[in-house]
Amino acid sequence: MSRIDPLTVVGLLVAVGAIVIGQQLEGGTVASLINGPALLIVGGGTLGAAMVQSPLAVFARSMRMLVWVLRPPVPPKEKTLEDIIEWGHIARKDGLLGLENVVEQAHDLFARKGLQLLVDGNEPATIRDTLELDVGAREHSELQAAKVLEGMGGYAPTIGILGAVMGLIQVLGNLSDPAQLGSGIAVAFVATIYGVGLANLVLIPAGNKLKTLVLERSHYQEMIIEGIVAIAQGENPRIIETRLQGLVR
C-alpha cells in the first residue's frame, strides 16, 4: 500500500511558505494574494487547454495518476526478489510445472503473467519478448499521461498573462471610476503570480515526478523479467539472486 510521500509535502510547504513569508517581509499581506477571479481564469483556462491538447484516454489516465504525486506507488522489490528465488528453487526441484500452483499466489499481476508464460512451456526468448512488449506499452501510455501535466505547466503562465491583460482592460475601461481600479489591478498581477506559481511549483514538478515513478516501475518489471527468464533457462537460484540484487538497490 502506498503512503504519503513526506518529501513532496515538505517541498510544497517550503515553496508556498517562502512566498508567503517573502510577501509579508515586503510589507504585503496574504489576503492580497487571494483572488477568486484570477484563480478561475488561470485554473480553468489551464485545465481547458490540457483537455484540448489530450485524447480523452490520456487525459483521464493523467488525472488518475495525479494521486501518485502525494502517494507514490512503491514497488516491493525485496519481496519480489525473495519470491523469484523461491520460484527458482521450486523449478529446480519439481520442474516448471511445479510452479503451476504458485501462479495464482503471486502478489504482482505482471509477475503472475510471467509465471503463466513460464508454466505454459514458452521459450525464454518468447517470454522475454512478450513481457518486454507489455512493459513498453504500459510505459509509453503512462509517460504520455505524465506529459499532460508538463503541458499544463507550459500553458499556465500564458493563461496567467491572459488574466493580467483582462485585468488591465478592466482598469482602462474604468479610469473614471477609481473604485473599480483596485480590483482590476489585483486580478492583473495576481493572475500572473498564479500562472507562474502553478506551473513551476506544482505542474512541472508533478509531471517530472510521475515520469520518474513510471521509469522506476519499468525498472522493477525488468527485474521480474530477468528473474523469470533465468528460471526458464534453468539457472541456479543463487546465481539469479546475485544477478538481481543489483537491481533492487
N, C-alpha and C positions, 0 to 999 in steps of 0.2 A: 504494500500500500504506500502511495506517495505521501509525503508530508510537506508542510510549508517550508520553502527554501529561505532560511534566515538571511542569507546574503542579499537576496532580492529585496526583502523587507527593509533591511538596514540601508541598502543603496537608495531606495525611494525616499526613506526618511531623511537621509543625508542631503539628497538633492533638493527636495522640497524645503527642508529646514534651512539650508543655506540661502535659498532665495527669499524665504520669509524673513529670516534674521537680517539679511542684507537690506531688504526693503525697510525694515524698522530702523536699522542703523543710518539709513539715508534720510530718516525723518518721515517716512511714509507709514501707512497702516495696512494691515492685512485686508481690511474691508475694501481698500481701493483696488485690490487685485481680483475682487469678486464681481463679475458682471454677467448676468444671465444671457442677454442678447449676444454678447461676444462668444460665450461658451456654445450657444446654439449654432451660431454661424460656423465656428471652427469645427465643432464636434460633428454636427450634421453634414456639413459640406465635405469633410474628410471621409466620413463613412459612406456617403453617397458616391463620391469619386471612386472609392475602393469597390463598391458594388458594380459600377460601370466597367471598371477595369477587369474584374474577375468573373470567370464562369461560376455558376451557382454552386457546383460541387466543390470547387476550390475555395470559394468564399466561406461556405458552410464548414468545411474542414478546418479552415483557419480560425474560425470563431470557436470551434470545439477545442482546438489545440491551445487556445489562448490561456486556458487554465494551467497549462504546463509552466507558465512563467512563474507562478506562485507555488504550484505543486508539481515539480518536475518528476517524470517517471524515472525510477532508479532501477536499472537492470540488475537482477540478482546474479551477478557474475560468479561469485564464490559458490553459491548454492548450485548453480547450473554446472560449474566445473566439477563439483562433487558428484552430481548426477551423471555426468558424462563418464567419469572414471568408473562409477558403479556399472553403467551400461557396458563399458568395455570389459569388465570382469565377467558380467553375465554372458556376453557374446563369446568370450573365450571358453567359458565353461559349458554353456548349453547351446552354442551356435546362435546365429542371428534370429532364428525362430524363437529362441528363449526370451527375446525382447518383446514378444507379442503381448505379454501381459503387462508390460511396462508402458506401452504406448498411451493408454488412457490415463495413466497416473502422472504423466509429465505435466508440470505446472505451467509450462510455456507452450503456447499454441504453435509457435514456429518450430520448437524442438519436437513437438508431437508430430508435426508434418514430416520432419526429417527422419524420425524414428519409423514412421509408417513406410516411407520410401525404403528404409533400410530393411525392414521386416519383409517387404514385398520382393526382396532379392534384386533390386536395381544395382547396376554397376556404379562404382564410386564416382566416375566422371558424370554419369547421369544424375546422381544425387546432387553433386556439386552444381551442375548447370541449372537444375530445377530450383534449388534453394537460392542460388545467386540471382536468378531471374526474379524471384519473389522479393528479395531484398532490394534489388534495383528498382522495381516497380513501386514498392512502398516508399523508398527514399525519395524518388522523383516526385511523387504526389505530395509528400509531406514538405519537401523543400519548396514546392510551388505554393503551398499554403503559407509557409513562413514568409515568402516574398510578398504576400498580400500586406503584411504589417510593415515591411520595408517600403512598399509603395505608398501606404498611408503616411509614413514618416516623410516621404517626399512631397505629398500633397498638402499636409497640414500647414507648413509655413506660408505657402502660397495662398491657401484659404484664409490664413491669418491676415495677410496683406489685403486680400479682398475685403475682409471685415474692416480693416483700417480705412480703406478707401470709402466704404459705405458710411463709416462714422464721420469722415471728413465731408462727405456730401451732405450729411445731415447738418453739420456745423455751418457749411457755406450757405445752406438753404435757410438758416435761422439766425443770420448775423444780426437781424433787427430785434431778435428776442434773446437776450443774454441768458435767460433761464434755461434755454434749450442747448446752450453751447457746452455746458459741462458734461451732460450725458453723451453727446456726440463725440466729444474728445475722448471720453473714457472708453467708449466702445472701440474707437480707432486704435488706441495704444494697447489696451488690454487684449484685444483680438490678436494683435501681433505677438504679444507675450504668450498667449495660449497656443498659437500655432507653432512657434519655435520651441516652446517648452514641451508641448505634447509630442512633437517629433523627436526631439533629442534626449528627452528624459524617459520617455515611455515606449513609443512605437518602434523606433530604430533599434534600441537596445533589446526590446522584446523579440523583434524579428531575428536578430543575431543570436539570441539565446535559444530560440526554437531551432534554428539551423544547427547549433551545437548539439542540442539534445537529439535531433534526428540522426546526426552523424555518429553520436555515441551509441544509439540503439543499433545502427548498422554495424558498428564495430563489435558490439555484443553478439549480434547474429552471425557475424563472420566467425566468431569463436565457436559457436554451435556448429556451423558448417564444417570447420576444420576437425572438430571432435568426432562428428558423425561419419565423415569421410574416412578418418583414421580408423574408426571401428570397422567400417566396411572393408578396409584394406587389411584388417587383421592385426593391426599394430598392438604392441604391448601397452597395457593401460599406464604403466609407469612412464613410458616414452610419451604417451599422449598428455599425461599430466605435466611433464616437464615442458613440453612444447606450448601448452595452453596457458601456463602460469604467467607468461609474459603478456598475454592478452587480458589478464584480469586486472593488472595494475592500472 
